[in-house]
């Protein structure tokens, strides 16, 4: 049972100025609908809204994990969705379109959303839990935020509570709730047990279960508090029950891999849990005894794990189960034949596939079922529908509108689960890892993404199409050769093999030969002087993959080789630990980073590297120390953008245009110091002077790749670590 703070129904009392605010946001809010900065705020002497640079998003919607979806109890059309790396998205039309709403969430951990909780008394107030952890978290991992403008922007309330919307263990919804007795706020945390706040989240008291990774908290109709924890290496899983508001706990289902818990809002004592390896367990006596409730889904559970259970608050006999594939145990074709959505109409006594009219002669028929899915989402193919679903949202008043969130976006049903539609328009939650532009064809570019393959646009990002022929599910690097006429795309797949395409990425084949078995390849980089030459980590092929030679770099080296376009055989090899230089084609190397400041004694952290054509100036993006450059091949360095955390650098073929992308890590100061603010910077004179060009960009995920369009230096392609690809253009 998901509780909200009690108060009058104000759904019909919204201030009239809200309509005006929405119109203004559409007109001047910029990409994703972020609020515009103050009109008098200046950047390089120009009012920000007058900068001749604007951003738009390439329509690659979905593609990343959405951890939670919440429907406003005051307005069934107002929906919030939170992703693992892309932050918050907001819809005012029941998920038919979305706009980013991550203002106030500055760091990557802040955008790893675990849960939302609407205030029942004030329709404008909503709370957000976010954070990331890999193992046991240390430091400032996320916290609790509050919005007072219907989820459009967020203000940090406390970092005392820790959550995990991203990492080795994740929470997906139902870890925030209100105590029905006094309206206090309860939080099921990552590793700190259950905590209570009596002042809207500013201060917290621990209620016990310390060290446990909480995946759900729920209240029964008579005030019984149920908590579920997933087992970790240091703490057991199971269910705990408290009848005295958290002062004492009684353990149940010890060591079970509980992934979700839901309480019946009408029947006291009825509680459901989804146990990963076993299915659904039901109790009618506050968790004292349990019975297995898998009737009708036994045949599915040998290939799927129970992931999330939910009770319809308006129709409590309707119970929903989401199941995801057992990794390594399921063939690719199986996932879309059996999507893992089930419903019980009798309180869990018997289950069936949620699309009931897809049953033919008593058996589930995939072809019939897929005809009931609007395939406009990820990615315009019914085969992606509900791949690894993680949770449910049910409209609380009528109970007919359902949302399911999964590893690739959000899906919605307005009729109790009979018909489904993709609810991803504007929901950009994909991590871009590679962008390459065609220098011979204006507007054509390719995007490579983590987990979701490869896309191409032929009209400068206004429309895109998936290139499903790419051989793996991750496209992290691309190189395009056009010097011999035609166009050949190269990419290293799974760090094991070089693949190429001669038809624009439609089909791919292995290169003629591969490096010795067991070799690890880096991303493909073109040789500036040899059209068929490619650098792939510490390996080089002079003839497009027919033969290979190892560069004189350590076998354990993991980085990228970048050739100097102004001098043949001059190479730079860079990784996070430093930069090396070779003047003989990679036979010998020397350090080229002695002037790059250290982040810690004896340690540099380098995030980006680029060489400016025509001049050979080299750029390094560093943690803490910002953007640095060298005009003498790495002998001496000077700082261009201090106090930034630069994660991407791109140079234009005109030899003058340079762009740099900065991010704000979780360990940056909490102050709103402009020096630590993330953003995108532009130089039109080779890096000597800079200005911000992110006035309409909003709080997007950290930049991962920046490319200056070779056919139009006034166009910049920005790949992000969570908000897909954005295109910026200026008209100077």
Residue pairs with C-beta under 8 A, 6 or more apart in sequence:
1 218
1 219
1 220
1 221
1 262
1 263
1 264
1 265
1 311
1 313
2 174
2 177
2 218
2 313
2 396
3 177
3 178
3 179
3 180
3 219
4 73
4 117
4 118
4 119
4 120
4 178
5 119
5 120
5 121
5 178
5 183
6 120
6 121
6 180
6 183
7 119
7 120
7 121
7 122
8 121
9 74
10 74
10 122
10 123
11 74
11 75
11 123
14 123
18 150
22 92
25 33
25 35
26 33
28 36
28 49
29 35
29 36
29 696
30 36
30 54
30 55
30 695
30 696
30 697
30 698
31 54
31 55
31 56
31 57
31 100
31 696
31 697
31 698
31 726
32 57
32 99
32 100
32 101
32 102
32 426
32 698
32 700
33 90
33 99
33 100
33 101
33 152
33 698
34 100
34 103
34 696
34 697
34 698
34 699
35 103
35 152
35 153
36 48
36 49
36 695
36 696
37 48
37 49
37 695
39 47
39 48
39 49
40 47
41 47
41 48
42 48
43 51
43 691
43 692
43 695
44 691
44 692
48 695
49 695
49 696
51 691
51 693
51 695
51 730
52 730
52 731
52 732
53 682
53 693
53 695
53 696
53 728
53 729
53 730
54 696
54 728
54 729
54 730
55 694
55 696
55 697
55 718
55 726
55 727
55 728
56 461
56 726
56 727
57 426
57 428
57 723
57 724
57 725
57 726
57 727
58 447
58 455
58 457
58 461
58 464
58 724
58 725
58 726
58 727
59 461
59 462
59 463
59 464
60 428
60 430
60 447
60 449
60 455
60 464
60 724
60 725
61 377
61 378
61 409
61 424
61 425
61 426
61 427
61 428
61 724
62 377
62 378
62 379
62 408
62 409
62 410
62 422
62 424
62 427
62 429
62 430
63 378
63 379
63 408
63 409
63 429
63 430
63 449
63 451
63 452
63 724
64 83
64 84
64 85
64 86
64 407
64 408
64 409
64 429
64 430
64 431
64 451
64 452
64 722
65 83
65 84
65 85
65 390
65 406
65 407
65 408
65 429
66 81
66 82
66 83
66 84
66 390
66 405
66 406
66 409
66 410
66 427
66 429
67 82
67 83
67 84
67 112
67 113
67 114
67 115
67 165
67 166
67 170
67 171
67 172
67 173
67 390
67 391
67 405
68 81
68 82
68 113
68 114
68 115
68 116
68 165
68 172
68 173
68 391
68 393
68 405
69 79
69 80
69 81
69 82
69 173
69 391
69 393
69 403
69 405
69 410
70 79
70 80
70 115
70 116
70 117
70 118
70 126
70 173
70 393
71 78
71 79
71 393
71 394
71 395
71 396
71 401
71 403
72 78
72 79
72 80
72 118
72 123
72 126
72 150
73 118
73 120
73 396
73 397
74 118
74 123
75 123
76 94
76 395
76 397
76 398
76 401
77 91
77 92
77 93
77 94
78 90
78 91
78 92
78 150
78 151
79 90
79 91
79 94
79 95
79 393
79 403
80 88
80 89
80 90
80 91
80 101
80 116
80 126
80 151
81 88
81 89
81 90
81 91
81 95
81 98
81 405
81 410
81 427
82 88
82 89
82 113
82 114
82 115
82 116
82 128
82 130
82 165
83 89
83 111
83 113
83 165
83 429
83 722
84 112
84 113
84 165
84 166
84 170
84 429
84 722
85 108
85 111
85 112
85 166
85 429
85 431
85 701
85 721
85 722
86 102
86 111
86 428
86 429
86 430
86 701
86 722
86 723
87 100
87 101
87 102
87 105
87 110
87 111
87 113
87 699
87 700
87 701
87 722
87 723
88 100
88 101
88 102
88 105
88 111
88 113
88 128
88 151
88 154
89 98
89 99
89 100
89 101
89 426
89 427
89 429
90 98
90 99
90 100
90 101
90 150
90 151
90 152
91 97
91 98
91 99
91 423
94 401
94 412
94 414
94 423
95 403
95 410
95 412
95 423
96 421
96 423
96 425
97 425
97 426
98 423
98 424
98 425
98 426
98 427
99 426
100 426
100 428
100 698
100 699
100 700
100 723
101 151
101 152
101 153
102 111
102 154
102 698
102 699
102 700
103 152
103 153
103 154
103 698
103 699
104 145
104 153
104 154
104 155
104 156
104 699
105 111
105 130
105 145
105 154
105 699
106 664
106 668
106 677
106 678
106 699
107 664
107 665
107 666
107 668
108 132
108 663
108 665
108 666
108 701
108 702
108 721
108 722
109 130
109 131
109 132
109 140
109 141
109 142
109 166
109 666
110 130
110 131
110 142
110 143
110 145
110 666
111 130
111 699
111 701
111 722
112 130
112 131
112 132
112 142
112 164
112 165
112 166
112 167
113 128
113 129
113 130
113 165
114 129
114 130
114 131
114 142
114 163
114 164
114 165
114 170
114 171
114 172
114 173
114 175
114 190
115 128
115 129
115 163
115 171
115 172
115 173
115 174
115 175
115 176
116 126
116 127
116 128
116 129
116 151
116 176
117 126
117 127
117 129
117 176
117 177
117 178
117 185
118 125
118 126
119 125
119 126
119 127
120 178
122 148
123 150
124 147
124 148
124 149
124 150
125 146
125 147
125 148
126 146
126 147
126 150
126 151
127 144
127 145
127 146
127 147
127 157
127 176
127 185
127 201
128 144
128 145
128 146
128 147
128 154
129 142
129 143
129 144
129 161
129 163
129 165
129 171
129 175
129 176
129 187
130 142
130 143
130 145
130 163
130 165
131 137
131 141
131 142
131 143
131 162
131 163
131 164
131 165
131 190
132 141
132 142
132 164
132 165
132 166
132 167
133 141
133 162
133 164
133 167
133 168
133 169
133 190
133 191
134 167
134 168
135 168
136 191
136 234
137 162
137 164
137 167
137 190
137 191
139 666
139 667
140 159
140 666
140 667
140 670
141 162
141 163
141 164
141 190
141 666
142 159
142 162
142 163
142 164
142 165
143 156
143 157
143 158
143 159
143 160
143 161
143 162
143 163
144 156
144 157
144 158
144 159
144 161
144 187
144 201
145 154
145 155
145 156
145 157
146 154
146 155
146 157
146 200
146 201
147 153
147 154
147 155
148 155
156 670
157 200
157 201
157 202
158 197
158 201
158 202
158 203
158 204
160 195
160 203
160 204
161 187
161 189
161 192
161 195
161 201
161 204
162 189
162 190
162 191
162 192
163 171
163 175
163 187
163 189
163 190
164 170
164 171
164 190
164 213
165 171
165 172
169 190
169 213
169 230
169 232
171 188
171 190
171 213
171 214
171 215
172 215
172 308
172 390
172 391
172 405
173 308
173 391
173 393
174 188
174 215
174 216
174 217
174 218
174 260
174 261
174 262
174 391
175 187
175 188
175 189
175 214
175 215
175 216
175 217
176 185
176 186
176 187
176 188
176 217
177 185
177 186
177 217
177 218
177 219
178 184
178 185
178 186
179 185
179 186
179 196
179 219
179 245
180 219
180 223
181 223
181 245
182 198
184 196
184 197
184 198
185 196
185 197
185 198
185 200
185 201
186 194
186 195
186 196
186 207
186 217
186 225
186 246
187 194
187 195
187 196
187 197
187 204
187 217
188 194
188 214
188 215
188 216
188 217
188 227
189 195
189 214
190 213
190 214
191 211
191 212
191 213
192 206
192 210
192 211
193 206
193 207
193 208
193 209
193 210
193 211
193 212
193 214
194 206
194 207
194 208
194 209
194 214
194 217
194 227
194 246
195 204
195 205
195 206
195 207
196 204
196 205
196 207
196 246
197 203
197 204
197 205
198 205
207 242
207 246
207 247
208 246
208 248
208 249
209 227
209 229
209 240
209 249
211 234
211 235
212 229
212 232
212 235
212 236
212 237
213 229
213 230
213 231
213 232
213 235
213 237
214 227
214 228
214 229
215 228
215 229
215 230
215 258
215 259
215 260
215 261
216 226
216 227
216 228
216 258
216 260
216 261
216 262
217 225
217 226
217 227
217 228
217 261
218 225
218 226
218 227
218 261
218 262
218 263
218 271
219 225
219 226
219 263
220 226
220 263
220 264
220 268
220 269
220 270
220 271
220 286
221 263
221 264
221 265
221 266
221 267
221 268
222 268
223 243
223 245
224 241
224 242
224 243
224 263
224 268
224 269
224 286
225 241
225 242
225 243
225 245
225 246
226 239
226 240
226 241
226 261
226 263
226 271
226 287
227 239
227 240
227 241
227 242
227 249
227 261
228 237
228 238
228 239
228 240
228 258
228 259
228 260
228 261
228 273
229 235
229 236
229 237
229 238
229 239
229 240
229 258
230 237
230 257
230 258
230 259
231 237
231 238
231 255
231 256
231 257
236 254
236 255
237 253
237 255
237 256
237 257
237 258
238 251
238 252
238 253
238 254
238 255
238 256
238 258
239 251
239 252
239 253
239 256
239 258
239 261
239 271
239 273
239 287
240 249
240 250
240 251
240 252
241 249
241 250
241 252
241 286
241 287
242 248
242 249
242 250
243 286
250 287
252 283
252 287
252 288
252 290
253 273
253 275
253 281
253 287
253 290
256 273
256 275
256 278
256 281
257 275
257 276
257 277
258 273
258 274
258 275
258 276
259 274
259 275
259 276
259 305
259 306
259 307
259 308
260 273
260 274
260 306
260 307
260 308
260 309
260 310
260 391
261 271
261 272
261 273
261 274
261 309
262 271
262 272
262 273
262 309
262 310
262 311
262 319
263 270
263 271
263 272
263 311
264 270
264 271
264 272
264 311
264 316
264 347
265 311
265 313
265 316
266 316
267 284
267 316
268 286
269 283
269 284
269 285
269 286
270 282
270 283
270 284
270 347
271 282
271 283
271 286
271 287
272 280
272 281
272 282
272 293
272 309
272 311
272 319
272 348
273 280
273 281
273 290
273 309
274 280
274 306
274 307
274 308
274 309
274 321
274 322
275 281
275 306
276 305
276 306
276 307
277 305
277 306
278 292
278 294
278 301
278 306
279 292
279 293
279 294
279 297
279 298
279 301
279 306
279 321
280 292
280 293
280 294
280 306
280 309
280 319
280 321
280 348
280 351
281 290
281 291
281 292
281 293
282 290
282 291
282 293
282 347
282 348
283 289
283 290
283 291
293 344
293 348
293 349
293 351
294 301
294 351
295 349
295 350
295 351
296 342
296 350
296 351
296 352
297 321
297 323
297 342
297 351
297 352
300 323
300 338
300 340
300 342
301 323
303 325
303 326
303 329
303 330
303 334
303 338
304 323
304 324
304 325
304 326
304 330
304 338
304 340
305 323
305 324
305 325
305 326
306 321
306 323
307 322
307 323
307 324
307 340
307 388
307 389
307 390
307 391
308 321
308 322
308 389
308 390
308 391
308 392
309 319
309 320
309 321
309 322
310 319
310 320
310 391
310 392
310 394
311 318
311 319
311 320
312 318
312 319
312 320
312 394
312 399
313 394
313 396
313 399
314 394
314 395
314 396
314 397
314 398
314 399
315 399
316 347
317 344
317 345
317 346
317 347
318 343
318 344
318 345
318 399
318 416
319 343
319 344
319 347
319 348
320 341
320 342
320 343
320 344
320 354
320 392
320 394
320 402
321 341
321 342
321 343
321 344
321 351
322 340
322 341
322 342
322 386
322 389
322 390
322 391
322 392
322 404
323 340
323 341
323 342
323 389
324 340
324 388
324 389
324 390
325 334
325 335
325 340
325 387
325 388
335 383
335 387
335 388
336 366
336 370
336 382
336 383
336 384
336 385
336 387
337 366
338 364
338 366
339 353
339 369
339 385
339 386
339 387
339 389
340 386
340 388
340 389
341 353
341 354
341 355
341 386
341 389
341 404
341 417
342 351
342 352
342 353
342 354
343 351
343 352
343 354
343 356
343 417
344 350
344 351
344 352
352 359
353 359
353 364
353 369
354 417
355 369
355 372
355 417
355 418
355 420
356 417
356 418
357 368
357 372
357 418
358 364
358 365
358 366
358 368
358 369
358 372
359 365
360 368
370 382
370 385
372 418
372 419
372 420
373 382
373 385
373 411
373 419
373 420
373 421
373 422
374 419
374 420
374 421
374 422
375 381
375 382
375 385
375 422
376 421
376 422
376 424
376 425
377 384
377 385
377 408
377 409
377 411
377 421
377 422
377 423
377 424
378 384
378 408
378 409
378 422
378 424
378 452
379 408
379 452
379 466
380 466
381 466
384 408
385 411
385 420
386 404
386 406
386 411
387 406
387 407
387 408
388 406
388 407
389 404
389 405
389 406
390 405
390 406
390 407
391 404
391 405
392 402
392 403
392 404
393 402
393 403
393 404
393 405
394 401
394 402
394 403
395 401
395 402
399 416
400 414
400 415
400 416
401 412
401 413
401 414
402 412
402 413
402 416
402 417
403 410
403 411
403 412
403 413
403 423
404 410
404 411
404 412
405 411
407 451
408 452
409 422
409 423
409 424
409 427
409 429
410 422
410 423
410 424
410 427
411 420
411 421
411 422
411 423
412 420
412 421
412 423
413 419
413 420
413 421
414 421
428 723
428 724
429 722
429 723
429 724
430 449
430 450
430 451
430 452
430 722
430 723
430 724
431 449
431 450
431 451
431 701
431 704
431 720
431 721
431 722
432 447
432 448
432 449
432 704
432 705
432 719
432 720
432 721
432 724
432 725
433 448
433 449
433 450
433 474
433 475
433 476
433 477
433 704
433 705
433 719
434 446
434 447
434 448
434 475
434 476
434 477
434 478
434 491
434 523
434 705
434 719
435 445
435 446
435 447
435 448
435 478
435 705
435 707
435 717
435 719
435 725
436 445
436 446
436 478
436 479
436 480
436 489
436 707
437 444
437 445
437 480
437 707
437 709
437 710
437 711
437 717
438 444
438 445
438 480
438 482
438 487
438 711
439 480
439 482
439 653
439 710
439 711
440 482
440 487
441 458
441 711
442 460
442 711
442 712
443 457
443 458
443 459
443 460
443 711
444 456
444 457
444 458
444 504
445 456
445 457
445 460
445 461
445 707
445 709
445 717
446 454
446 455
446 456
446 467
446 478
446 480
446 489
446 505
447 454
447 455
447 456
447 457
447 464
447 719
447 724
447 725
448 454
448 475
448 476
448 477
448 478
448 491
449 455
449 474
449 475
449 724
450 474
450 476
451 473
451 474
452 473
453 466
453 467
453 468
453 470
453 472
453 473
453 474
453 475
454 466
454 467
454 470
454 475
454 478
454 505
455 464
455 465
455 466
455 467
456 464
456 465
456 467
456 504
456 505
457 463
457 464
457 465
460 715
460 727
461 717
461 725
461 727
467 504
467 505
467 506
469 501
469 505
469 506
469 507
469 508
470 491
470 493
470 505
470 508
471 493
471 499
471 508
472 493
472 494
474 493
474 494
475 491
475 493
476 492
476 523
477 491
477 492
477 522
477 523
477 524
478 489
478 490
478 491
478 524
479 489
479 490
479 491
479 523
479 524
479 525
479 526
479 534
480 487
480 488
480 489
480 490
480 526
481 487
481 488
481 490
481 526
481 531
481 532
482 488
483 531
484 531
484 532
486 502
487 502
487 504
488 500
488 501
488 502
488 544
489 500
489 501
489 502
489 504
489 505
490 498
490 499
490 500
490 511
490 524
490 526
490 534
490 544
491 498
491 499
491 500
491 508
491 524
492 498
492 499
492 521
492 522
492 523
492 524
492 536
492 537
493 499
495 520
495 521
495 522
496 514
496 519
496 520
496 521
497 510
497 511
497 514
497 521
498 510
498 511
498 514
498 521
498 524
498 534
498 536
498 541
498 545
499 508
499 509
499 510
499 511
500 508
500 509
500 511
500 544
500 545
501 507
501 508
501 509
510 545
511 541
511 544
511 545
511 546
512 543
512 544
512 545
512 546
513 545
513 546
513 547
513 548
514 545
514 548
515 521
515 536
515 539
515 548
515 550
516 548
519 539
520 537
520 558
521 536
521 537
521 539
522 535
522 536
522 537
522 538
522 539
522 558
522 559
522 560
522 561
523 536
523 537
523 560
524 534
524 535
524 536
525 534
525 535
525 536
525 560
525 561
525 562
525 563
526 533
526 534
526 535
526 563
527 533
527 534
527 535
527 540
527 542
527 563
528 563
528 564
528 565
528 568
529 563
529 568
530 542
532 541
532 542
532 543
532 544
533 540
533 541
533 542
533 543
534 540
534 541
534 544
534 545
535 551
535 560
535 561
535 562
535 563
535 571
537 557
537 558
537 559
537 560
537 561
538 550
538 551
538 553
538 554
538 555
538 557
538 561
538 573
539 548
539 549
539 550
539 551
540 548
540 549
540 550
540 551
540 561
540 586
541 547
541 548
541 549
542 549
551 561
551 571
551 573
551 582
551 586
551 587
552 582
552 586
552 587
552 588
552 589
553 573
553 580
553 586
553 589
557 573
557 575
558 575
559 573
559 574
559 575
559 576
560 573
560 574
560 575
560 609
561 571
561 572
561 573
561 586
562 571
562 572
562 573
562 574
562 609
562 610
562 611
563 570
563 571
563 572
563 611
564 570
564 571
564 572
564 611
564 616
564 633
565 611
565 613
565 614
565 616
566 613
566 614
566 615
566 616
567 583
567 616
569 582
569 583
569 584
569 585
570 581
570 582
570 583
570 633
571 581
571 582
571 585
571 586
572 579
572 580
572 581
572 582
572 592
572 609
572 611
572 618
572 634
573 579
573 580
573 581
573 582
573 586
573 589
574 580
574 606
574 609
574 620
575 606
576 604
576 605
576 606
576 607
577 603
577 604
577 605
577 606
578 591
578 593
578 596
578 604
578 606
579 591
579 592
579 593
579 596
579 606
579 609
579 620
579 634
580 589
580 590
580 591
580 592
580 593
581 589
581 590
581 591
581 592
581 633
581 634
582 588
582 589
582 590
591 634
592 630
592 633
592 634
592 635
593 604
593 606
593 620
593 634
593 637
594 634
594 635
595 628
595 630
595 634
595 635
595 636
595 637
596 604
596 606
596 620
596 622
596 625
596 628
596 637
597 604
597 622
597 624
597 625
597 628
598 604
599 605
599 622
599 623
599 624
599 625
604 622
605 622
605 623
605 624
606 620
606 621
606 622
606 623
607 621
607 622
607 623
607 645
607 646
607 647
607 648
608 619
608 620
608 621
608 646
608 647
608 648
608 649
608 660
608 661
609 618
609 619
609 620
609 621
609 649
610 618
610 619
610 649
610 650
610 651
610 658
611 617
611 618
611 619
611 651
612 618
612 619
612 651
612 655
612 658
612 686
612 687
613 651
613 652
613 653
613 654
613 655
614 655
615 631
615 655
615 686
616 633
617 629
617 630
617 631
617 686
617 687
618 629
618 630
618 633
618 634
619 627
619 628
619 629
619 640
619 649
619 651
619 658
619 660
619 687
620 627
620 628
620 629
620 630
620 637
620 649
621 627
621 646
621 647
621 648
621 649
621 660
622 628
622 646
623 645
623 665
624 643
624 645
625 639
625 642
625 643
626 639
626 640
626 641
626 642
626 643
626 644
626 645
626 646
626 662
627 639
627 640
627 641
627 644
627 646
627 649
627 660
627 681
628 637
628 638
628 639
628 640
629 637
629 638
629 640
629 687
630 636
630 637
630 638
640 687
640 690
641 660
641 662
641 681
641 690
642 675
643 675
643 676
644 660
644 662
644 675
644 676
645 662
645 663
645 664
645 665
645 668
645 676
645 678
646 660
646 661
646 662
646 663
647 661
647 662
647 663
647 702
647 703
647 704
647 721
648 660
648 661
648 703
648 704
648 705
648 706
648 718
648 719
649 658
649 659
649 660
649 661
649 706
650 658
650 659
650 660
650 705
650 706
650 707
650 708
650 716
651 657
651 658
651 708
652 658
652 708
652 709
652 710
652 713
653 708
653 710
653 713
654 713
655 686
656 683
656 684
656 685
656 686
656 713
657 682
657 683
657 684
657 708
657 713
658 682
658 683
658 686
658 687
658 708
659 680
659 681
659 682
659 683
659 693
659 706
659 708
659 716
660 680
660 681
660 683
660 690
660 706
661 678
661 679
661 680
661 681
661 702
661 703
661 706
661 718
662 677
662 678
662 679
662 680
662 681
662 703
663 678
663 702
663 703
664 676
664 677
664 678
664 702
668 676
669 676
678 699
678 702
679 692
679 694
679 697
680 692
680 693
680 694
680 697
680 703
680 706
680 716
680 718
680 728
681 690
681 691
681 692
681 693
682 690
682 691
682 692
682 693
682 716
682 730
683 689
683 690
684 732
693 716
693 728
693 730
697 726
697 728
700 720
700 722
700 723
700 726
701 720
701 721
701 722
701 723
702 720
702 721
702 722
703 718
703 719
703 720
703 721
704 719
704 720
704 721
705 717
705 718
705 719
706 716
706 717
706 718
706 719
707 716
707 717
707 719
708 715
708 716
708 717
709 715
709 716
709 717
712 729
714 729
714 730
714 731
714 732
715 727
715 728
715 729
716 727
716 728
716 729
717 725
717 726
717 727
718 725
718 726
718 727
718 728
719 725
720 726
